[in-house]
Structure formats: C-alpha cells, structure tokens
Amino acid sequence: MQIKKREQGAAAIEFAVLFPIFFLIFYAIVTYGLIFAAQQTVTLAAAEGARAAVRYQAGKDQDARKVARIAAACDMSNQVLAWMRKAGTGQATPASGVCATGITKTEISTVTAQCSALSGVTCIKVLVTYDYDQAPLIPKLLGPLLSLPTPKALQGQAVAQISLVD
C-alpha cells in the first residue's frame, strides 16, 4: 500500500519531462512541412510566370510586347503566391523590372545569350524570391533562444523560350 502512495505523482513528472520533447518534434515537423510546401509554391510561381510570359502578346512594338509579357508573368506568379502573402507579413519595395507584393519579389528578365543552341533565340527568365527570414509562416518558438534553423529566403527560377523572332 505504501508503494502506491510514492508512485502517485510519477505520471505527472514523466509528462512534464517528455512533453517539451514531443512538442518540439511536432513543431519541427509542422515548420519544415510548411517550408517545403512554400518552396514548392515558389517554384510553381516561377514556372507559371514563365508560362504566362510565353503566351502571345498583341502589339506591333517589341518593347510593348515585352512590357506585356512582364506584366503577365508578374500577375500569374502573384496569383500562385496568394496564400503565402496572407500567411506572411512584411513589405518589399518594387524596383525596375521587378514586381513585388508584400514579402514576395518576382524578377523577370530576357536572356538572349546562352538561351539555346539556336542563335537569335530570346528567352525569358523568372526568378521568384520569398523572404522567409522577414516573414516566417510559423512564428519562431521562444524567439531566437529556441528556434529551428530555417532558410533566409526561398527561391524559384524558370526559363522559357519566347520565340525565334521576338
């Protein structure tokens, strides 16, 4: 009978010791799962942006078509990144040739050299960057004291051939 009295609080002590370890493992699984999902989304946004830029753009002026291609790529990549902008916070400043919304930035440039084995081929390169350090999808656990190693930024890149003439 005296043995049971001494063991009454053993379960509470075991729970108090093991719960932080299990919680940290669960937190790591959720955090890295969201980071992998965000990386896939950033890569998809770059591919969809490049695909949108390849679509035919009406207009006689080559510069006007280029601006339309950049706008189409920005719009499409921003649509794909919508859930990440809702989850993250922060601001980015748009620059020339860059469309930025919140903490995501999409750089679009045309590449003529080393685009293909064919000469005279124009390609478009879409680079999407998400500043994960500025706006993590899950808050850091106990600040910098007990945080998991996470990437500073997530990047996705896609290159698409526009045409032989354009």
Secondary structure, DSSP 4 states (H G I P E B T S, - for coil): -HHHHHTTTHHHHHHHHHHHHHHHHHHHHHHHHHHHHHHHHHHHHHHHHHHHHHS----S-HHHHHHHHHHHHHHHHHHHTHHHHHH--------TTEEEETTEEEEEEEE-TTS-SSTT-EEEEEEEEE-TTTS-SSPPTTTTTT-----S-EEEEEEEEEES--
